[in-house]
């Protein structure tokens, strides 16, 4: 398994600023005919997103969390839909080029609608930097207090030996769509549990300010965000009902043709478990994710396994906020290292023995298979921390986009060459804001201007395309 994003950031080298060089920059596709996102310098990044786990073979590791177990009723504690709120941030004592190129749930879309770019072995922002303590939390709050989500600082308390301290902010919770109990309109109403991602509503972003200990290699932002005025921005609307359509066969979570759906025109809803009958339109998928936890989770058929080599996505166009961005990313996951500590367990013969570290065979389709190449279960078809190759497209929000094999060909070829073991996709609607923050103070009490930071909020549907190495 690849090390987490934060470890990669710690290892970032001190490299000169190449922003004026006439060469490819971080965040831009490798094909000169492709137009990627502008490598804009930022003093930090903040992500606040709602994630919908729409099918089979998905785990919390897709959100950079450690759990590799497949999302299901057993580990989620309820029936589908499975939706979670994710908050993440790190801030720096200097501006970094393309700081938002890595660290979020999905990749940064291009600046131009109806365009795509391809990256290989994506890496983090370039530059030498120190992280910044802005207080014990970041906060997103509606004006009436009925919506609230806090992203806590890690570490919460500095250790006694903080010479290797690295500050970032992280928050995770299952989605609370509305405040509980429901607002009764009374003057003394206070929600016991606020909505933690109030779709389409305006929220205020802020932090209290913090002062790092002198012995910590961390910069500080001692003033609260309100010193320069908190930023109010609008969260994206839900993607609404989404339908996928393709020609050919339908593949299940084990890579077999699904006999319940004969070859031909296939339609299904983007949801954890698909409807019993194919929908005719995206609108027919309204509510398709509700109460379907008892059904088998869906595996989707990628364009490489369809007749005509294409898959069409249909959704409800956004109407309330013209600044929303719709994007689609297809990510090919690198091979799983079966000797990595993240997938090992102690093979103790008795309770008193330590035992050897061995591969955890619960990650296999058949745990009784003792071979070194036993097929892995759907959630570990590809290392979720190893982004081998990825295609990211910015879509026109007109309700329809056809993903063709031609679009993903470069990434697919690279994936085949270097042993990719899985493929996932991220369909998202997002809003963005550049946020001004007070000056940062480094360990030498120097005042540093690092504004703006990049704030992104997304509603993301994650699904998995069936992909088999060497197919």
Helices and strands as residue ranges (DSSP letters): H 5-10, E 41-53, G 60-63, H 73-76, E 82-97, G 99-101, E 115-120, E 132-133, E 137-141, E 148-154, E 168-174, E 202-207, E 219-220, G 225-227, E 231-234, E 243-248, E 264-269, G 282-285, G 303-305, E 307-314, E 325-333, G 341-343, E 344-347, E 356-359, G 361-363, G 378-380, E 387-395, E 400-404, H 405-417, E 422-435, E 440-441, E 447-448, E 453-465
